[in-house]
Amino acid sequence: MAALFDRLDEQGVECHSLMVVRHGHVVAEGWWAPYSAGRPHATAT
């Protein structure tokens, strides 16, 4: 995960949130301020 965050930062990608789902279960999630779990997010599929 740390390598992913480093790469996103290097590429100038501004993340609002990140969720990792494996086999239908959330295994990790996080938000960058000022965003939060309670704030609606647009999603890409």
A tleap script that builds the chain and sets N, CA, C and O, in Angstrom:
source leaprc.protein.ff14SB
mol = sequence {
  NMET ALA ALA LEU PHE ASP ARG LEU ASP GLU
  GLN GLY VAL GLU CYS HIE SER LEU MET VAL
  VAL ARG HIE GLY HIE VAL VAL ALA GLU GLY
  TRP TRP ALA PRO TYR SER ALA GLY ARG PRO
  HIE ALA THR ALA CTHR
}
set mol.1.N position { 0.828 -1.176 0.000 }
set mol.1.CA position { 0.000 0.000 0.000 }
set mol.1.C position { 0.878 1.247 0.000 }
set mol.1.O position { 0.574 2.227 -0.681 }
set mol.2.N position { 1.960 1.209 0.760 }
set mol.2.CA position { 2.841 2.385 0.829 }
set mol.2.C position { 3.404 2.704 -0.544 }
set mol.2.O position { 3.508 3.875 -0.908 }
set mol.3.N position { 3.770 1.684 -1.317 }
set mol.3.CA position { 4.300 1.907 -2.664 }
set mol.3.C position { 3.233 2.532 -3.562 }
set mol.3.O position { 3.543 3.397 -4.382 }
set mol.4.N position { 1.988 2.102 -3.413 }
set mol.4.CA position { 0.892 2.680 -4.186 }
set mol.4.C position { 0.729 4.158 -3.851 }
set mol.4.O position { 0.603 4.992 -4.747 }
set mol.5.N position { 0.731 4.480 -2.559 }
set mol.5.CA position { 0.583 5.882 -2.151 }
set mol.5.C position { 1.734 6.727 -2.668 }
set mol.5.O position { 1.525 7.861 -3.099 }
set mol.6.N position { 2.956 6.184 -2.630 }
set mol.6.CA position { 4.114 6.909 -3.151 }
set mol.6.C position { 3.959 7.159 -4.648 }
set mol.6.O position { 4.234 8.257 -5.130 }
set mol.7.N position { 3.522 6.147 -5.374 }
set mol.7.CA position { 3.355 6.273 -6.831 }
set mol.7.C position { 2.272 7.296 -7.174 }
set mol.7.O position { 2.457 8.109 -8.079 }
set mol.8.N position { 1.153 7.263 -6.465 }
set mol.8.CA position { 0.092 8.240 -6.704 }
set mol.8.C position { 0.606 9.654 -6.473 }
set mol.8.O position { 0.304 10.564 -7.245 }
set mol.9.N position { 1.379 9.836 -5.414 }
set mol.9.CA position { 1.950 11.140 -5.102 }
set mol.9.C position { 2.926 11.577 -6.193 }
set mol.9.O position { 2.904 12.733 -6.616 }
set mol.10.N position { 3.779 10.663 -6.651 }
set mol.10.CA position { 4.741 10.969 -7.715 }
set mol.10.C position { 4.044 11.393 -8.997 }
set mol.10.O position { 4.533 12.270 -9.709 }
set mol.11.N position { 2.909 10.780 -9.296 }
set mol.11.CA position { 2.168 11.056 -10.524 }
set mol.11.C position { 1.253 12.270 -10.397 }
set mol.11.O position { 0.618 12.679 -11.369 }
set mol.12.N position { 1.187 12.840 -9.207 }
set mol.12.CA position { 0.340 14.013 -9.001 }
set mol.12.C position { -1.143 13.689 -8.917 }
set mol.12.O position { -1.984 14.560 -9.138 }
set mol.13.N position { -1.468 12.442 -8.598 }
set mol.13.CA position { -2.868 12.036 -8.479 }
set mol.13.C position { -3.385 12.508 -7.122 }
set mol.13.O position { -2.813 12.187 -6.081 }
set mol.14.N position { -4.478 13.276 -7.150 }
set mol.14.CA position { -5.073 13.781 -5.912 }
set mol.14.C position { -6.235 12.886 -5.526 }
set mol.14.O position { -7.307 12.965 -6.125 }
set mol.15.N position { -6.033 12.041 -4.532 }
set mol.15.CA position { -7.079 11.115 -4.088 }
set mol.15.C position { -7.943 11.759 -3.025 }
set mol.15.O position { -7.465 12.535 -2.198 }
set mol.16.N position { -9.217 11.426 -3.060 }
set mol.16.CA position { -10.134 11.824 -2.008 }
set mol.16.C position { -10.298 10.679 -1.030 }
set mol.16.O position { -10.379 10.886 0.181 }
set mol.17.N position { -10.348 9.466 -1.568 }
set mol.17.CA position { -10.498 8.282 -0.725 }
set mol.17.C position { -10.012 7.063 -1.498 }
set mol.17.O position { -9.826 7.097 -2.714 }
set mol.18.N position { -9.815 5.991 -0.746 }
set mol.18.CA position { -9.383 4.735 -1.355 }
set mol.18.C position { -10.014 3.596 -0.574 }
set mol.18.O position { -9.999 3.592 0.657 }
set mol.19.N position { -10.572 2.624 -1.300 }
set mol.19.CA position { -11.132 1.431 -0.664 }
set mol.19.C position { -10.600 0.217 -1.407 }
set mol.19.O position { -10.642 0.160 -2.636 }
set mol.20.N position { -10.101 -0.750 -0.652 }
set mol.20.CA position { -9.607 -1.995 -1.225 }
set mol.20.C position { -10.586 -3.092 -0.831 }
set mol.20.O position { -10.859 -3.315 0.348 }
set mol.21.N position { -11.110 -3.775 -1.856 }
set mol.21.CA position { -12.077 -4.848 -1.640 }
set mol.21.C position { -11.487 -6.141 -2.192 }
set mol.21.O position { -11.023 -6.189 -3.331 }
set mol.22.N position { -11.511 -7.179 -1.374 }
set mol.22.CA position { -11.000 -8.480 -1.810 }
set mol.22.C position { -12.061 -9.522 -1.517 }
set mol.22.O position { -12.534 -9.654 -0.388 }
set mol.23.N position { -12.425 -10.258 -2.551 }
set mol.23.CA position { -13.439 -11.311 -2.412 }
set mol.23.C position { -14.720 -10.771 -1.776 }
set mol.23.O position { -15.355 -11.446 -0.966 }
set mol.24.N position { -15.090 -9.547 -2.154 }
set mol.24.CA position { -16.336 -8.971 -1.691 }
set mol.24.C position { -16.297 -8.361 -0.296 }
set mol.24.O position { -17.333 -7.953 0.229 }
set mol.25.N position { -15.109 -8.295 0.313 }
set mol.25.CA position { -14.976 -7.733 1.656 }
set mol.25.C position { -14.015 -6.549 1.638 }
set mol.25.O position { -12.965 -6.598 0.997 }
set mol.26.N position { -14.384 -5.492 2.343 }
set mol.26.CA position { -13.505 -4.328 2.464 }
set mol.26.C position { -12.346 -4.711 3.374 }
set mol.26.O position { -12.560 -5.107 4.520 }
set mol.27.N position { -11.114 -4.596 2.868 }
set mol.27.CA position { -9.940 -4.940 3.668 }
set mol.27.C position { -9.153 -3.710 4.093 }
set mol.27.O position { -8.341 -3.780 5.016 }
set mol.28.N position { -9.389 -2.578 3.424 }
set mol.28.CA position { -8.721 -1.332 3.801 }
set mol.28.C position { -9.511 -0.171 3.218 }
set mol.28.O position { -10.081 -0.276 2.132 }
set mol.29.N position { -9.539 0.932 3.950 }
set mol.29.CA position { -10.162 2.142 3.436 }
set mol.29.C position { -9.587 3.345 4.171 }
set mol.29.O position { -9.190 3.256 5.333 }
set mol.30.N position { -9.551 4.460 3.473 }
set mol.30.CA position { -9.017 5.671 4.079 }
set mol.30.C position { -9.421 6.890 3.274 }
set mol.30.O position { -9.837 6.775 2.121 }
set mol.31.N position { -9.295 8.065 3.890 }
set mol.31.CA position { -9.703 9.321 3.275 }
set mol.31.C position { -8.630 10.365 3.501 }
set mol.31.O position { -7.945 10.351 4.524 }
set mol.32.N position { -8.486 11.256 2.561 }
set mol.32.CA position { -7.573 12.386 2.681 }
set mol.32.C position { -8.393 13.614 3.055 }
set mol.32.O position { -9.435 13.881 2.455 }
set mol.33.N position { -7.922 14.356 4.044 }
set mol.33.CA position { -8.608 15.578 4.488 }
set mol.33.C position { -8.732 16.548 3.325 }
set mol.33.O position { -7.789 16.685 2.546 }
set mol.34.N position { -9.839 17.208 3.185 }
set mol.34.CA position { -10.967 17.347 4.113 }
set mol.34.C position { -12.082 16.330 3.870 }
set mol.34.O position { -13.184 16.499 4.392 }
set mol.35.N position { -11.825 15.288 3.098 }
set mol.35.CA position { -12.859 14.298 2.778 }
set mol.35.C position { -13.004 13.308 3.921 }
set mol.35.O position { -12.092 13.149 4.733 }
set mol.36.N position { -14.153 12.643 3.984 }
set mol.36.CA position { -14.414 11.696 5.066 }
set mol.36.C position { -15.390 10.628 4.587 }
set mol.36.O position { -15.953 10.726 3.497 }
set mol.37.N position { -15.579 9.615 5.414 }
set mol.37.CA position { -16.498 8.522 5.074 }
set mol.37.C position { -17.923 9.014 4.910 }
set mol.37.O position { -18.681 8.462 4.112 }
set mol.38.N position { -18.298 10.046 5.655 }
set mol.38.CA position { -19.662 10.553 5.600 }
set mol.38.C position { -19.938 11.504 4.461 }
set mol.38.O position { -21.085 11.897 4.249 }
set mol.39.N position { -18.916 11.880 3.727 }
set mol.39.CA position { -19.091 12.818 2.622 }
set mol.39.C position { -19.284 12.037 1.320 }
set mol.39.O position { -18.475 11.163 1.008 }
set mol.40.N position { -20.349 12.336 0.547 }
set mol.40.CA position { -20.578 11.600 -0.705 }
set mol.40.C position { -19.386 11.722 -1.658 }
set mol.40.O position { -18.754 12.774 -1.756 }
set mol.41.N position { -19.096 10.622 -2.357 }
set mol.41.CA position { -18.002 10.582 -3.319 }
set mol.41.C position { -18.523 10.061 -4.652 }
set mol.41.O position { -19.381 9.179 -4.690 }
set mol.42.N position { -18.010 10.600 -5.722 }
set mol.42.CA position { -18.266 10.022 -7.044 }
set mol.42.C position { -17.356 8.808 -7.184 }
set mol.42.O position { -16.212 8.830 -6.730 }
set mol.43.N position { -17.853 7.764 -7.804 }
set mol.43.CA position { -17.034 6.563 -7.967 }
set mol.43.C position { -16.851 6.238 -9.437 }
set mol.43.O position { -17.703 6.540 -10.273 }
set mol.44.N position { -15.736 5.623 -9.729 }
set mol.44.CA position { -15.461 5.159 -11.094 }
set mol.44.C position { -15.507 3.642 -11.076 }
set mol.44.O position { -15.019 3.007 -10.140 }
set mol.45.N position { -16.088 3.073 -12.103 }
set mol.45.CA position { -16.163 1.607 -12.158 }
set mol.45.C position { -15.520 1.095 -13.403 }
set mol.45.O position { -15.484 -0.115 -13.627 }
savepdb mol mol.pdb
quit
